[in-house]
Amino acid sequence: MALLRLAFFPGANLAHWQAVRNAVSAVPSPEMRCAFAAGPVDAGWQVRQLWDTSEDLDGFNRDAFLPAMTKLGSQGFPIRP
């Protein structure tokens, strides 16, 4: 079943987003992610993703996104979603 994930990162801004994007830029866009959008919202940054399954999202987070965030340290989003 398809999964729409909306993640709000309080206090995040364009500089945080650029650091995150650069950290995962070497990772190819996952085929199981059907749609993606990110941008500023009131008081933070929002990321919207449409995945084939929640397992696909979990795998991407485990294998690519979370390791990249760990390497970023304080340059990444200031608060988890």
mmCIF file as gemmi writes it, N, C-alpha and C atoms, coordinates in Angstrom:
data_model
loop_
_atom_site.group_PDB
_atom_site.id
_atom_site.type_symbol
_atom_site.label_atom_id
_atom_site.label_alt_id
_atom_site.label_comp_id
_atom_site.label_asym_id
_atom_site.label_entity_id
_atom_site.label_seq_id
_atom_site.pdbx_PDB_ins_code
_atom_site.Cartn_x
_atom_site.Cartn_y
_atom_site.Cartn_z
_atom_site.occupancy
_atom_site.B_iso_or_equiv
_atom_site.pdbx_formal_charge
_atom_site.auth_seq_id
_atom_site.auth_asym_id
_atom_site.pdbx_PDB_model_num
ATOM 1 N N . MET Axp A 1 ? 0.839 -1.169 0 1 0 ? 1 A 1
ATOM 2 C CA . MET Axp A 1 ? 0 0 0 1 0 ? 1 A 1
ATOM 3 C C . MET Axp A 1 ? 0.891 1.242 0 1 0 ? 1 A 1
ATOM 4 N N . ALA Axp A 2 ? 0.523 2.227 -0.782 1 0 ? 2 A 1
ATOM 5 C CA . ALA Axp A 2 ? 1.294 3.47 -0.876 1 0 ? 2 A 1
ATOM 6 C C . ALA Axp A 2 ? 1.282 4.22 0.457 1 0 ? 2 A 1
ATOM 7 N N . LEU Axp A 3 ? 2.358 4.954 0.689 1 0 ? 3 A 1
ATOM 8 C CA . LEU Axp A 3 ? 2.505 5.714 1.928 1 0 ? 3 A 1
ATOM 9 C C . LEU Axp A 3 ? 2.898 7.142 1.593 1 0 ? 3 A 1
ATOM 10 N N . LEU Axp A 4 ? 2.139 8.11 2.127 1 0 ? 4 A 1
ATOM 11 C CA . LEU Axp A 4 ? 2.489 9.518 2.014 1 0 ? 4 A 1
ATOM 12 C C . LEU Axp A 4 ? 3.08 9.941 3.345 1 0 ? 4 A 1
ATOM 13 N N . ARG Axp A 5 ? 4.31 10.431 3.315 1 0 ? 5 A 1
ATOM 14 C CA . ARG Axp A 5 ? 4.957 10.874 4.544 1 0 ? 5 A 1
ATOM 15 C C . ARG Axp A 5 ? 5.142 12.379 4.493 1 0 ? 5 A 1
ATOM 16 N N . LEU Axp A 6 ? 4.622 13.055 5.511 1 0 ? 6 A 1
ATOM 17 C CA . LEU Axp A 6 ? 4.824 14.488 5.686 1 0 ? 6 A 1
ATOM 18 C C . LEU Axp A 6 ? 5.716 14.652 6.904 1 0 ? 6 A 1
ATOM 19 N N . ALA Axp A 7 ? 6.87 15.238 6.73 1 0 ? 7 A 1
ATOM 20 C CA . ALA Axp A 7 ? 7.792 15.442 7.847 1 0 ? 7 A 1
ATOM 21 C C . ALA Axp A 7 ? 8.034 16.934 8.016 1 0 ? 7 A 1
ATOM 22 N N . PHE Axp A 8 ? 7.754 17.437 9.214 1 0 ? 8 A 1
ATOM 23 C CA . PHE Axp A 8 ? 7.971 18.841 9.533 1 0 ? 8 A 1
ATOM 24 C C . PHE Axp A 8 ? 9.191 18.935 10.442 1 0 ? 8 A 1
ATOM 25 N N . PHE Axp A 9 ? 10.154 19.764 10.053 1 0 ? 9 A 1
ATOM 26 C CA . PHE Axp A 9 ? 11.373 19.968 10.817 1 0 ? 9 A 1
ATOM 27 C C . PHE Axp A 9 ? 11.333 21.378 11.415 1 0 ? 9 A 1
ATOM 28 N N . PRO Axp A 10 ? 10.963 21.499 12.693 1 0 ? 10 A 1
ATOM 29 C CA . PRO Axp A 10 ? 10.858 22.815 13.326 1 0 ? 10 A 1
ATOM 30 C C . PRO Axp A 10 ? 12.198 23.548 13.326 1 0 ? 10 A 1
ATOM 31 N N . GLY Axp A 11 ? 12.148 24.828 13.025 1 0 ? 11 A 1
ATOM 32 C CA . GLY Axp A 11 ? 13.344 25.659 13.075 1 0 ? 11 A 1
ATOM 33 C C . GLY Axp A 11 ? 14.308 25.478 11.918 1 0 ? 11 A 1
ATOM 34 N N . ALA Axp A 12 ? 14.006 24.587 10.996 1 0 ? 12 A 1
ATOM 35 C CA . ALA Axp A 12 ? 14.903 24.354 9.859 1 0 ? 12 A 1
ATOM 36 C C . ALA Axp A 12 ? 14.717 25.444 8.805 1 0 ? 12 A 1
ATOM 37 N N . ASN Axp A 13 ? 15.762 25.656 8.01 1 0 ? 13 A 1
ATOM 38 C CA . ASN Axp A 13 ? 15.718 26.682 6.961 1 0 ? 13 A 1
ATOM 39 C C . ASN Axp A 13 ? 16.436 26.175 5.714 1 0 ? 13 A 1
ATOM 40 N N . LEU Axp A 14 ? 16.588 27.034 4.734 1 0 ? 14 A 1
ATOM 41 C CA . LEU Axp A 14 ? 17.21 26.657 3.472 1 0 ? 14 A 1
ATOM 42 C C . LEU Axp A 14 ? 18.636 26.147 3.664 1 0 ? 14 A 1
ATOM 43 N N . ALA Axp A 15 ? 19.403 26.756 4.538 1 0 ? 15 A 1
ATOM 44 C CA . ALA Axp A 15 ? 20.784 26.298 4.766 1 0 ? 15 A 1
ATOM 45 C C . ALA Axp A 15 ? 20.809 24.867 5.298 1 0 ? 15 A 1
ATOM 46 N N . HIS Axp A 16 ? 19.907 24.557 6.221 1 0 ? 16 A 1
ATOM 47 C CA . HIS Axp A 16 ? 19.822 23.179 6.725 1 0 ? 16 A 1
ATOM 48 C C . HIS Axp A 16 ? 19.469 22.226 5.588 1 0 ? 16 A 1
ATOM 49 N N . TRP Axp A 17 ? 18.461 22.617 4.801 1 0 ? 17 A 1
ATOM 50 C CA . TRP Axp A 17 ? 18.019 21.76 3.699 1 0 ? 17 A 1
ATOM 51 C C . TRP Axp A 17 ? 19.149 21.529 2.696 1 0 ? 17 A 1
ATOM 52 N N . GLN Axp A 18 ? 19.886 22.559 2.362 1 0 ? 18 A 1
ATOM 53 C CA . GLN Axp A 18 ? 20.986 22.398 1.409 1 0 ? 18 A 1
ATOM 54 C C . GLN Axp A 18 ? 22.05 21.446 1.955 1 0 ? 18 A 1
ATOM 55 N N . ALA Axp A 19 ? 22.331 21.525 3.242 1 0 ? 19 A 1
ATOM 56 C CA . ALA Axp A 19 ? 23.306 20.611 3.849 1 0 ? 19 A 1
ATOM 57 C C . ALA Axp A 19 ? 22.805 19.172 3.775 1 0 ? 19 A 1
ATOM 58 N N . VAL Axp A 20 ? 21.53 18.978 4.063 1 0 ? 20 A 1
ATOM 59 C CA . VAL Axp A 20 ? 20.942 17.636 3.995 1 0 ? 20 A 1
ATOM 60 C C . VAL Axp A 20 ? 20.97 17.124 2.561 1 0 ? 20 A 1
ATOM 61 N N . ARG Axp A 21 ? 20.543 17.947 1.642 1 0 ? 21 A 1
ATOM 62 C CA . ARG Axp A 21 ? 20.52 17.547 0.23 1 0 ? 21 A 1
ATOM 63 C C . ARG Axp A 21 ? 21.916 17.182 -0.26 1 0 ? 21 A 1
ATOM 64 N N . ASN Axp A 22 ? 22.913 17.969 0.113 1 0 ? 22 A 1
ATOM 65 C CA . ASN Axp A 22 ? 24.285 17.665 -0.282 1 0 ? 22 A 1
ATOM 66 C C . ASN Axp A 22 ? 24.769 16.356 0.332 1 0 ? 22 A 1
ATOM 67 N N . ALA Axp A 23 ? 24.349 16.081 1.56 1 0 ? 23 A 1
ATOM 68 C CA . ALA Axp A 23 ? 24.782 14.863 2.246 1 0 ? 23 A 1
ATOM 69 C C . ALA Axp A 23 ? 24.254 13.6 1.578 1 0 ? 23 A 1
ATOM 70 N N . VAL Axp A 24 ? 23.082 13.679 0.959 1 0 ? 24 A 1
ATOM 71 C CA . VAL Axp A 24 ? 22.51 12.499 0.316 1 0 ? 24 A 1
ATOM 72 C C . VAL Axp A 24 ? 22.58 12.575 -1.213 1 0 ? 24 A 1
ATOM 73 N N . SER Axp A 25 ? 23.29 13.55 -1.74 1 0 ? 25 A 1
ATOM 74 C CA . SER Axp A 25 ? 23.325 13.739 -3.196 1 0 ? 25 A 1
ATOM 75 C C . SER Axp A 25 ? 23.958 12.568 -3.935 1 0 ? 25 A 1
ATOM 76 N N . ALA Axp A 26 ? 24.838 11.828 -3.287 1 0 ? 26 A 1
ATOM 77 C CA . ALA Axp A 26 ? 25.479 10.683 -3.945 1 0 ? 26 A 1
ATOM 78 C C . ALA Axp A 26 ? 24.547 9.472 -4.014 1 0 ? 26 A 1
ATOM 79 N N . VAL Axp A 27 ? 23.466 9.505 -3.24 1 0 ? 27 A 1
ATOM 80 C CA . VAL Axp A 27 ? 22.517 8.388 -3.224 1 0 ? 27 A 1
ATOM 81 C C . VAL Axp A 27 ? 21.539 8.565 -4.381 1 0 ? 27 A 1
ATOM 82 N N . PRO Axp A 28 ? 21.442 7.575 -5.259 1 0 ? 28 A 1
ATOM 83 C CA . PRO Axp A 28 ? 20.479 7.688 -6.359 1 0 ? 28 A 1
ATOM 84 C C . PRO Axp A 28 ? 19.049 7.801 -5.82 1 0 ? 28 A 1
ATOM 85 N N . SER Axp A 29 ? 18.213 8.513 -6.546 1 0 ? 29 A 1
ATOM 86 C CA . SER Axp A 29 ? 16.809 8.631 -6.149 1 0 ? 29 A 1
ATOM 87 C C . SER Axp A 29 ? 16.187 7.235 -6.154 1 0 ? 29 A 1
ATOM 88 N N . PRO Axp A 30 ? 15.599 6.839 -5.041 1 0 ? 30 A 1
ATOM 89 C CA . PRO Axp A 30 ? 15.038 5.488 -4.949 1 0 ? 30 A 1
ATOM 90 C C . PRO Axp A 30 ? 13.87 5.293 -5.912 1 0 ? 30 A 1
ATOM 91 N N . GLU Axp A 31 ? 13.86 4.155 -6.616 1 0 ? 31 A 1
ATOM 92 C CA . GLU Axp A 31 ? 12.783 3.863 -7.555 1 0 ? 31 A 1
ATOM 93 C C . GLU Axp A 31 ? 11.436 3.714 -6.85 1 0 ? 31 A 1
ATOM 94 N N . MET Axp A 32 ? 11.453 3.321 -5.577 1 0 ? 32 A 1
ATOM 95 C CA . MET Axp A 32 ? 10.213 3.087 -4.846 1 0 ? 32 A 1
ATOM 96 C C . MET Axp A 32 ? 9.587 4.384 -4.338 1 0 ? 32 A 1
ATOM 97 N N . ARG Axp A 33 ? 10.308 5.495 -4.459 1 0 ? 33 A 1
ATOM 98 C CA . ARG Axp A 33 ? 9.741 6.788 -4.071 1 0 ? 33 A 1
ATOM 99 C C . ARG Axp A 33 ? 9.084 7.381 -5.312 1 0 ? 33 A 1
ATOM 100 N N . CYS Axp A 34 ? 7.778 7.538 -5.245 1 0 ? 34 A 1
ATOM 101 C CA . CYS Axp A 34 ? 6.99 7.964 -6.405 1 0 ? 34 A 1
ATOM 102 C C . CYS Axp A 34 ? 6.985 9.473 -6.602 1 0 ? 34 A 1
ATOM 103 N N . ALA Axp A 35 ? 7.054 10.221 -5.498 1 0 ? 35 A 1
ATOM 104 C CA . ALA Axp A 35 ? 7.019 11.676 -5.582 1 0 ? 35 A 1
ATOM 105 C C . ALA Axp A 35 ? 7.751 12.257 -4.381 1 0 ? 35 A 1
ATOM 106 N N . PHE Axp A 36 ? 8.283 13.472 -4.573 1 0 ? 36 A 1
ATOM 107 C CA . PHE Axp A 36 ? 9.051 14.122 -3.52 1 0 ? 36 A 1
ATOM 108 C C . PHE Axp A 36 ? 8.938 15.625 -3.686 1 0 ? 36 A 1
ATOM 109 N N . ALA Axp A 37 ? 8.767 16.324 -2.569 1 0 ? 37 A 1
ATOM 110 C CA . ALA Axp A 37 ? 8.768 17.789 -2.574 1 0 ? 37 A 1
ATOM 111 C C . ALA Axp A 37 ? 9.226 18.262 -1.201 1 0 ? 37 A 1
ATOM 112 N N . ALA Axp A 38 ? 9.925 19.383 -1.167 1 0 ? 38 A 1
ATOM 113 C CA . ALA Axp A 38 ? 10.392 19.947 0.095 1 0 ? 38 A 1
ATOM 114 C C . ALA Axp A 38 ? 10.418 21.462 -0.033 1 0 ? 38 A 1
ATOM 115 N N . GLY Axp A 39 ? 10.157 22.132 1.102 1 0 ? 39 A 1
ATOM 116 C CA . GLY Axp A 39 ? 10.199 23.582 1.063 1 0 ? 39 A 1
ATOM 117 C C . GLY Axp A 39 ? 9.873 24.209 2.401 1 0 ? 39 A 1
ATOM 118 N N . PRO Axp A 40 ? 10.057 25.53 2.463 1 0 ? 40 A 1
ATOM 119 C CA . PRO Axp A 40 ? 9.808 26.246 3.711 1 0 ? 40 A 1
ATOM 120 C C . PRO Axp A 40 ? 8.319 26.32 4.024 1 0 ? 40 A 1
ATOM 121 N N . VAL Axp A 41 ? 8.023 26.228 5.31 1 0 ? 41 A 1
ATOM 122 C CA . VAL Axp A 41 ? 6.674 26.438 5.832 1 0 ? 41 A 1
ATOM 123 C C . VAL Axp A 41 ? 6.83 27.291 7.091 1 0 ? 41 A 1
ATOM 124 N N . ASP Axp A 42 ? 5.716 27.747 7.637 1 0 ? 42 A 1
ATOM 125 C CA . ASP Axp A 42 ? 5.789 28.552 8.86 1 0 ? 42 A 1
ATOM 126 C C . ASP Axp A 42 ? 6.604 27.83 9.919 1 0 ? 42 A 1
ATOM 127 N N . ALA Axp A 43 ? 7.627 28.488 10.427 1 0 ? 43 A 1
ATOM 128 C CA . ALA Axp A 43 ? 8.443 28.006 11.551 1 0 ? 43 A 1
ATOM 129 C C . ALA Axp A 43 ? 9.272 26.769 11.247 1 0 ? 43 A 1
ATOM 130 N N . GLY Axp A 44 ? 9.569 26.499 9.961 1 0 ? 44 A 1
ATOM 131 C CA . GLY Axp A 44 ? 10.417 25.346 9.685 1 0 ? 44 A 1
ATOM 132 C C . GLY Axp A 44 ? 10.449 24.931 8.231 1 0 ? 44 A 1
ATOM 133 N N . TRP Axp A 45 ? 10.672 23.649 8.024 1 0 ? 45 A 1
ATOM 134 C CA . TRP Axp A 45 ? 10.819 23.054 6.699 1 0 ? 45 A 1
ATOM 135 C C . TRP Axp A 45 ? 9.981 21.797 6.64 1 0 ? 45 A 1
ATOM 136 N N . GLN Axp A 46 ? 9.316 21.574 5.511 1 0 ? 46 A 1
ATOM 137 C CA . GLN Axp A 46 ? 8.506 20.369 5.374 1 0 ? 46 A 1
ATOM 138 C C . GLN Axp A 46 ? 8.98 19.559 4.179 1 0 ? 46 A 1
ATOM 139 N N . VAL Axp A 47 ? 9.003 18.246 4.364 1 0 ? 47 A 1
ATOM 140 C CA . VAL Axp A 47 ? 9.363 17.31 3.307 1 0 ? 47 A 1
ATOM 141 C C . VAL Axp A 47 ? 8.169 16.388 3.094 1 0 ? 47 A 1
ATOM 142 N N . ARG Axp A 48 ? 7.775 16.236 1.825 1 0 ? 48 A 1
ATOM 143 C CA . ARG Axp A 48 ? 6.65 15.371 1.475 1 0 ? 48 A 1
ATOM 144 C C . ARG Axp A 48 ? 7.165 14.297 0.532 1 0 ? 48 A 1
ATOM 145 N N . GLN Axp A 49 ? 6.834 13.052 0.856 1 0 ? 49 A 1
ATOM 146 C CA . GLN Axp A 49 ? 7.291 11.935 0.038 1 0 ? 49 A 1
ATOM 147 C C . GLN Axp A 49 ? 6.161 10.932 -0.15 1 0 ? 49 A 1
ATOM 148 N N . LEU Axp A 50 ? 6.073 10.376 -1.341 1 0 ? 50 A 1
ATOM 149 C CA . LEU Axp A 50 ? 5.128 9.305 -1.626 1 0 ? 50 A 1
ATOM 150 C C . LEU Axp A 50 ? 5.937 8.065 -1.98 1 0 ? 50 A 1
ATOM 151 N N . TRP Axp A 51 ? 5.743 7.004 -1.191 1 0 ? 51 A 1
ATOM 152 C CA . TRP Axp A 51 ? 6.487 5.748 -1.352 1 0 ? 51 A 1
ATOM 153 C C . TRP Axp A 51 ? 5.54 4.619 -1.716 1 0 ? 51 A 1
ATOM 154 N N . ASP Axp A 52 ? 6.077 3.599 -2.384 1 0 ? 52 A 1
ATOM 155 C CA . ASP Axp A 52 ? 5.27 2.411 -2.687 1 0 ? 52 A 1
ATOM 156 C C . ASP Axp A 52 ? 4.794 1.741 -1.402 1 0 ? 52 A 1
ATOM 157 N N . THR Axp A 53 ? 5.706 1.597 -0.425 1 0 ? 53 A 1
ATOM 158 C CA . THR Axp A 53 ? 5.356 0.954 0.844 1 0 ? 53 A 1
ATOM 159 C C . THR Axp A 53 ? 6.116 1.613 1.995 1 0 ? 53 A 1
ATOM 160 N N . SER Axp A 54 ? 5.647 1.411 3.201 1 0 ? 54 A 1
ATOM 161 C CA . SER Axp A 54 ? 6.369 1.921 4.367 1 0 ? 54 A 1
ATOM 162 C C . SER Axp A 54 ? 7.699 1.207 4.535 1 0 ? 54 A 1
ATOM 163 N N . GLU Axp A 55 ? 7.785 -0.047 4.118 1 0 ? 55 A 1
ATOM 164 C CA . GLU Axp A 55 ? 9.043 -0.79 4.195 1 0 ? 55 A 1
ATOM 165 C C . GLU Axp A 55 ? 10.107 -0.159 3.301 1 0 ? 55 A 1
ATOM 166 N N . ASP Axp A 56 ? 9.705 0.35 2.136 1 0 ? 56 A 1
ATOM 167 C CA . ASP Axp A 56 ? 10.646 1.016 1.236 1 0 ? 56 A 1
ATOM 168 C C . ASP Axp A 56 ? 11.203 2.282 1.887 1 0 ? 56 A 1
ATOM 169 N N . LEU Axp A 57 ? 10.33 3.061 2.51 1 0 ? 57 A 1
ATOM 170 C CA . LEU Axp A 57 ? 10.772 4.265 3.214 1 0 ? 57 A 1
ATOM 171 C C . LEU Axp A 57 ? 11.699 3.892 4.364 1 0 ? 57 A 1
ATOM 172 N N . ASP Axp A 58 ? 11.321 2.901 5.15 1 0 ? 58 A 1
ATOM 173 C CA . ASP Axp A 58 ? 12.155 2.47 6.276 1 0 ? 58 A 1
ATOM 174 C C . ASP Axp A 58 ? 13.542 2.039 5.802 1 0 ? 58 A 1
ATOM 175 N N . GLY Axp A 59 ? 13.599 1.309 4.708 1 0 ? 59 A 1
ATOM 176 C CA . GLY Axp A 59 ? 14.884 0.861 4.168 1 0 ? 59 A 1
ATOM 177 C C . GLY Axp A 59 ? 15.748 2.021 3.707 1 0 ? 59 A 1
ATOM 178 N N . PHE Axp A 60 ? 15.15 2.997 3.029 1 0 ? 60 A 1
ATOM 179 C CA . PHE Axp A 60 ? 15.9 4.173 2.586 1 0 ? 60 A 1
ATOM 180 C C . PHE Axp A 60 ? 16.423 4.949 3.785 1 0 ? 60 A 1
ATOM 181 N N . ASN Axp A 61 ? 15.567 5.145 4.777 1 0 ? 61 A 1
ATOM 182 C CA . ASN Axp A 61 ? 16.008 5.867 5.977 1 0 ? 61 A 1
ATOM 183 C C . ASN Axp A 61 ? 17.164 5.141 6.662 1 0 ? 61 A 1
ATOM 184 N N . ARG Axp A 62 ? 17.035 3.838 6.828 1 0 ? 62 A 1
ATOM 185 C CA . ARG Axp A 62 ? 18.059 3.042 7.51 1 0 ? 62 A 1
ATOM 186 C C . ARG Axp A 62 ? 19.388 3.03 6.736 1 0 ? 62 A 1
ATOM 187 N N . ASP Axp A 63 ? 19.305 2.836 5.43 1 0 ? 63 A 1
ATOM 188 C CA . ASP Axp A 63 ? 20.51 2.617 4.631 1 0 ? 63 A 1
ATOM 189 C C . ASP Axp A 63 ? 21.157 3.886 4.089 1 0 ? 63 A 1
ATOM 190 N N . ALA Axp A 64 ? 20.391 4.946 3.914 1 0 ? 64 A 1
ATOM 191 C CA . ALA Axp A 64 ? 20.933 6.147 3.265 1 0 ? 64 A 1
ATOM 192 C C . ALA Axp A 64 ? 20.731 7.424 4.079 1 0 ? 64 A 1
ATOM 193 N N . PHE Axp A 65 ? 19.481 7.728 4.416 1 0 ? 65 A 1
ATOM 194 C CA . PHE Axp A 65 ? 19.189 9.028 5.02 1 0 ? 65 A 1
ATOM 195 C C . PHE Axp A 65 ? 19.777 9.178 6.424 1 0 ? 65 A 1
ATOM 196 N N . LEU Axp A 66 ? 19.497 8.253 7.311 1 0 ? 66 A 1
ATOM 197 C CA . LEU Axp A 66 ? 19.968 8.395 8.696 1 0 ? 66 A 1
ATOM 198 C C . LEU Axp A 66 ? 21.496 8.361 8.81 1 0 ? 66 A 1
ATOM 199 N N . PRO Axp A 67 ? 22.202 7.5 8.066 1 0 ? 67 A 1
ATOM 200 C CA . PRO Axp A 67 ? 23.668 7.582 8.11 1 0 ? 67 A 1
ATOM 201 C C . PRO Axp A 67 ? 24.195 8.938 7.625 1 0 ? 67 A 1
ATOM 202 N N . ALA Axp A 68 ? 23.565 9.511 6.608 1 0 ? 68 A 1
ATOM 203 C CA . ALA Axp A 68 ? 23.985 10.829 6.116 1 0 ? 68 A 1
ATOM 204 C C . ALA Axp A 68 ? 23.732 11.897 7.175 1 0 ? 68 A 1
ATOM 205 N N . MET Axp A 69 ? 22.604 11.814 7.879 1 0 ? 69 A 1
ATOM 206 C CA . MET Axp A 69 ? 22.295 12.795 8.922 1 0 ? 69 A 1
ATOM 207 C C . MET Axp A 69 ? 23.282 12.7 10.082 1 0 ? 69 A 1
ATOM 208 N N . THR Axp A 70 ? 23.706 11.493 10.404 1 0 ? 70 A 1
ATOM 209 C CA . THR Axp A 70 ? 24.683 11.302 11.478 1 0 ? 70 A 1
ATOM 210 C C . THR Axp A 70 ? 25.996 11.993 11.13 1 0 ? 70 A 1
ATOM 211 N N . LYS Axp A 71 ? 26.418 11.882 9.882 1 0 ? 71 A 1
ATOM 212 C CA . LYS Axp A 71 ? 27.663 12.526 9.445 1 0 ? 71 A 1
ATOM 213 C C . LYS Axp A 71 ? 27.551 14.049 9.455 1 0 ? 71 A 1
ATOM 214 N N . LEU Axp A 72 ? 26.356 14.57 9.213 1 0 ? 72 A 1
ATOM 215 C CA . LEU Axp A 72 ? 26.155 16.021 9.171 1 0 ? 72 A 1
ATOM 216 C C . LEU Axp A 72 ? 26.281 16.684 10.536 1 0 ? 72 A 1
ATOM 217 N N . GLY Axp A 73 ? 25.869 15.979 11.556 1 0 ? 73 A 1
ATOM 218 C CA . GLY Axp A 73 ? 25.898 16.573 12.89 1 0 ? 73 A 1
ATOM 219 C C . GLY Axp A 73 ? 25.021 17.8 12.974 1 0 ? 73 A 1
ATOM 220 N N . SER Axp A 74 ? 25.559 18.888 13.49 1 0 ? 74 A 1
ATOM 221 C CA . SER Axp A 74 ? 24.771 20.102 13.718 1 0 ? 74 A 1
ATOM 222 C C . SER Axp A 74 ? 24.443 20.874 12.437 1 0 ? 74 A 1
ATOM 223 N N . GLN Axp A 75 ? 25.008 20.48 11.3 1 0 ? 75 A 1
ATOM 224 C CA . GLN Axp A 75 ? 24.691 21.164 10.04 1 0 ? 75 A 1
ATOM 225 C C . GLN Axp A 75 ? 23.339 20.746 9.48 1 0 ? 75 A 1
ATOM 226 N N . GLY Axp A 76 ? 22.835 19.594 9.922 1 0 ? 76 A 1
ATOM 227 C CA . GLY Axp A 76 ? 21.557 19.107 9.435 1 0 ? 76 A 1
ATOM 228 C C . GLY Axp A 76 ? 20.4 19.795 10.125 1 0 ? 76 A 1
ATOM 229 N N . PHE Axp A 77 ? 19.222 19.206 9.994 1 0 ? 77 A 1
ATOM 230 C CA . PHE Axp A 77 ? 18.04 19.781 10.626 1 0 ? 77 A 1
ATOM 231 C C . PHE Axp A 77 ? 18.259 19.878 12.131 1 0 ? 77 A 1
ATOM 232 N N . PRO Axp A 78 ? 17.874 21.015 12.735 1 0 ? 78 A 1
ATOM 233 C CA . PRO Axp A 78 ? 18.142 21.212 14.167 1 0 ? 78 A 1
ATOM 234 C C . PRO Axp A 78 ? 17.316 20.312 15.083 1 0 ? 78 A 1
ATOM 235 N N . ILE Axp A 79 ? 16.129 19.911 14.65 1 0 ? 79 A 1
ATOM 236 C CA . ILE Axp A 79 ? 15.247 19.064 15.447 1 0 ? 79 A 1
ATOM 237 C C . ILE Axp A 79 ? 14.66 17.984 14.536 1 0 ? 79 A 1
ATOM 238 N N . ARG Axp A 80 ? 14.581 16.766 15.058 1 0 ? 80 A 1
ATOM 239 C CA . ARG Axp A 80 ? 13.983 15.68 14.277 1 0 ? 80 A 1
ATOM 240 C C . ARG Axp A 80 ? 12.515 15.974 14.02 1 0 ? 80 A 1
ATOM 241 N N . PRO Axp A 81 ? 11.953 15.382 12.959 1 0 ? 81 A 1
ATOM 242 C CA . PRO Axp A 81 ? 10.532 15.643 12.651 1 0 ? 81 A 1
ATOM 243 C C . PRO Axp A 81 ? 9.615 15.114 13.735 1 0 ? 81 A 1
